Amino acid sequence: MNRFGKIFVVWAWLAAAFVASLNAQPVVQATTNGVMAVVASAKAEVEAPLVSQIAPTLFHIGPLPVTNSMVCTWIVALLIIVIVRLTTWNMKEIPGGGQNVMEALIEGWESLMGNVLEPKVVKWVFPFAMSFFIFIVISNFTDLLPGVGSIGYGHADKDSSMPRAIEHVTTPFFRPPTTDANLTVAMAGIFFVMSLYWAVKYNGPIGLIKHIFGVKVDTTKWLYLPLFLLFIFIGVMESFSILFIRPVALALRLYGNIFGGETMLTMALSQKPWYFAVLLSLPGYFFEVVVCLLQAFVFTMLTVAFVGTLCTHADEEHGH
Amino acid sequence: MIETLGIRWVELIAQTINFSIVLFVLWKLAYKPVFNMLETRRVKIAESLANAEKIKTQLAQTEADRQKVLTQAGNQANKLIEDARAAAARVSEVETQKAITAAEQIIIKAREAAAQERAAMLSQLKREVGRLVVKTTTTVTGKILTDADQRRLAEETEKQLSA
């Protein structure tokens, strides 16, 4: 199949999904009539997504609703603390095993960031970017663990001979932390606040405004006014990007990719017969391994790149 | 969209705190000790390299000193040999001169001794000849010569012999 054929198939599939969702809506919305309400309820249960967009609450600690993704976040945090403690509690000048891996990881990332940022900016950004990477990678990989998303409360499977068998898990006990928008938004929020702080620290308040809105090219006085207006317009766009687009893109890209992967794997595994499920999910698992690593890398490198655009004098130097 | 994604303030703050704890733990337990260790190692490597450079310089200096000492020793040895040769030549010259002088002295003394001996022999010969002349004259003439005659004869004989 050539390239245009593939594009046509994808668009046809998307159009079919859209039409199907339009057809389903009146059934779900018809809740005013008594009998129809029962039918609608049943339909809604049947057509409910296999993986909910919202992390379900398991229990409450005071006013805090503890969701399954939060439980998984704590487990991931604990795992990170244990691994880090084991690898760095007895640091030696000639490193072995875990210390070697930790040093290589940290040194590698510091060197990678050194290619994009100035040394003093690397010092500020490194702990955050590195933590994003480690935390996101481990969180993403929980997506592939057996039991995550598949053990929990749900509709009993009456056909199964196994006791307490569930046909469809509606409230899993564990959910990959990065499939909860609260976490990705929290991380993007932390980055947003810190990036603004670093930008002000690096440029100064006036310097930052000049950095965003200033004319960044050499020009004659006749061209200065139109260029000034142009750069004001670019600055407004840039501000909009810094304040809204970047944090939202960071948060939703990660959430969407990992949530999509989780949904894809769950759908594949819920197929019948079982060998069809295995056949369908196996490539998905390999694909997800790459996605999990890639998304952690993309999130981290984007934070570095965004800080790089804010904490640099390259354009001013070029302009002068 | 916020509701669709299930974003709620309480959970958002809780997840912010969760990540902040992870960040703090990683900073305290991972980055700080690893950076300290890397810095320690970097300093040690720099010190080792500096020491190696220092040792290399010292080695070069020592080698140069050794060469210098060897050259000096060679020069001194050559000088000593030259001096010794010169001294030997001087001593040889002096000794030769001494020997020549001594030989000359010996020769002079020998000549003197020979001359003295010759003179003594000549004198003795003269006296003997004079005595023989007197005896011969006495024997031939049968005359007893006086002391004055004997003296005159001896003087004439000596005069003729000297001539």
Interface residues (C-beta under 8 A of the other chain):
Chain A: Q53 I54 A55 P63 L64 P65 T67 M70 T73 W74 V76 A77 I80 I81 V84 R85 T87 T88 M91 E93 P95 M102 E103 I106 E107 F126 P127 F128 M130 S131 I134 F135 D180 A181 N182 L183 V185 A186 M187 G189 I190 Y255
Chain B: T4 L5 G6 I7 R8 V10 E11 L12 I13 A14 Q15 T16 N18 F19 S20 I21 V22 L23 V25 L26 W27 L29 A30 Y31 P33 V34 F35 N36 M37 L38 T40 R41 K44
